Amino acid sequence: MGTESTTKLGFVCVQNAGRSQMSAAFAERERDRRELGGSIEILTGGTHPAESVHEEVITVMRERDIDLSDRTPREVSTDELESCDVVATMGCSTLELDAEDVDVRDWALDDPHGQDLDTVREIRDDVQQRVKALFDEFH
């Protein structure tokens, strides 16, 4: 980790409409639960963002009292990602970062888009566990 007091976590996929949005939302909740507001910065984005967050993702995240309906997928730049301490890709990225001090991890998650709700729930629960484990590792 860097010498700064802030740890920057990036969650990236192609469309920024499913897995990375779930990851960022769970990271925000985890940050709040652990009262790490000033020490964890969360970035999410996609290399080719979709128009909106996938409906099935919004539905299953509501079951966890997280509303993603007002979120908009956004493009993320290489510079933004290279400023992160850890970047988690979702199994769909062809991301290549030059920054040697970025810990890039591929979580290899299935794409929830177009899946039935039970499958999307499994992906959601996997994302939630991975985010929690990431926080356990650093805090």
C-alpha positions, -999 to 999 in steps of 0.1 A, spaced: 0 0 0 11 36 -5 22 58 23 -10 79 19 -37 75 45 -63 68 18 -67 35 1 -82 38 -34 -102 8 -46 -114 5 -83 -141 -18 -95 -141 -21 -133 -159 -41 -161 -168 -34 -197 -203 -19 -193 -202 -7 -157 -238 -19 -155 -237 -50 -133 -208 -65 -114 -187 -34 -109 -218 -14 -98 -226 -41 -73 -190 -42 -61 -189 -4 -57 -222 -4 -38 -211 -31 -14 -178 -13 -9 -196 19 0 -217 0 25 -187 -18 39 -168 15 42 -197 30 62 -201 0 84 -164 0 93 -165 38 97 -137 42 72 -152 72 54 -120 93 51 -96 64 44 -112 45 16 -119 60 -18 -141 40 -43 -140 42 -80 -161 23 -105 -163 25 -143 -163 6 -175 -143 6 -207 -174 7 -228 -202 18 -205 -238 8 -210 -268 33 -210 -280 22 -176 -275 -4 -149 -290 -37 -158 -326 -42 -145 -319 -76 -130 -290 -61 -110 -312 -33 -97 -338 -59 -86 -315 -82 -67 -296 -53 -51 -329 -39 -38 -332 -72 -18 -300 -60 0 -315 -25 6 -292 -10 -20 -308 12 -47 -288 13 -79 -316 27 -100 -302 62 -99 -267 52 -109 -253 58 -144 -225 37 -159 -195 58 -166 -163 55 -186 -132 51 -165 -98 63 -177 -65 46 -175 -51 75 -154 -80 70 -129 -73 33 -126 -35 38 -123 -42 61 -92 -58 31 -74 -41 8 -49 -63 -21 -60 -83 -26 -91 -107 -55 -92 -118 -65 -127 -149 -86 -132 -137 -113 -156 -145 -94 -187 -117 -69 -189 -88 -66 -213 -74 -40 -189 -37 -34 -192 -22 -10 -167 14 2 -168 15 13 -131 36 -12 -112 21 -2 -79 -15 -11 -88 -27 -45 -75 -49 -57 -103 -72 -87 -94 -95 -105 -118 -125 -117 -99 -137 -138 -129 -174 -133 -122 -202 -143 -146 -220 -115 -164 -255 -110 -147 -270 -93 -178 -299 -114 -192 -296 -141 -165 -324 -153 -143 -328 -137 -109 -314 -167 -90 -282 -167 -110 -279 -129 -105 -284 -134 -68 -255 -159 -67 -233 -134 -85 -244 -107 -61 -236 -128 -31 -202 -137 -45 -195 -100 -51 -205 -92 -16 -181 -118 -1 -152 -107 -23 -157 -70 -13 -159 -80 24 -127 -101 21 -110 -71 3 -118 -48 33 -107 -75 58 -73 -76 40 -67 -39 42 -86 -28 73 
